[in-house]
Structures are given as structure tokens and as C-alpha cells.
Amino acid sequence: MSVTDPIADYLVRLRNAIGAKHETVEIPASKLKVEITKILKEEGFIQNYKIQDDDKQGVLKIYLRYSEGQPVITGLKQISKPGRRVYSNRDSVPKVIGGLGISIISTSRGVMTGQDSTKTGVGGEVLCEIW
């Protein structure tokens, strides 16, 4: 099965695992998904992640984080879609719920949070928002 929109697939798998209160979720790995997962760990949305080799592209195993039985991630929203790419320059990076969430942006300097892209002074494609 080929997935036409890997970011949508990634977010749906995360959302479903959180909804089912799973401890972990396995997602087919890619460089972009690993970068997004790295940001989620740095920002404290997930406990940890591992990349497992499966003789193909690899599997990204994400350990979800819960606080008092409630998931730390309460919402995921895809912004850019294959049919409609959304870009922002460094001055118009979207704020997510008044700064409580993060936006993830793919820039010429790699994947980073909206806050980091503003600090670095680069804009890019707004992939998703997480809160």
C-alpha cells in the first residue's frame, strides 16, 4: 500500500493511538517523520522514539506520553496538504493556541518549530500544528 500523503498518515496514526490510549505507535519511517518526531520529543509531547530496521524503509516506534491518564498531545492538525501547500515567512509564523502548542515548519535549514524559525529568521512550509 502506498500512502500519497505521509504527513497525514503520520498524524492519523498518532491521533488513533492516543485515542485508544496505546503506550506506543509504529509508523513507517522517513527522514521527515523522524525530524518531526525529534521535535515532539524536544518539546515534551512524547516520551521517546526508536528507529527499527525492517529491511525496507524502517519503522519509527513512538512512545507516547500521558499525564495523570490524559495524553499530553490533545490536538493535531495538518496545515499543508498535497493539493494546497501553506507557506509562511518568518514574520507570519502561526501561533498555536496562544503559544501553548507548536507549529512545525519545513524550512531551507531543516524542520523546526515555528518559534525556532522566527528566531532563525527563516520561513517555510507549515506542515502541522500540535497542542
Secondary structure, 3 states (H helix, E strand, C coil): CCCCCHHHHHHHHHHHHHHCCCCEEEEECCHHHHHHHHHHHHCCCEEEEEEECCCCCCEEEEEECEECCEECCCCEEECCECCECCEECCCCCCCCHHHCCEEEEEECCEEEEHHHHHHHCCCEEEEEEEC
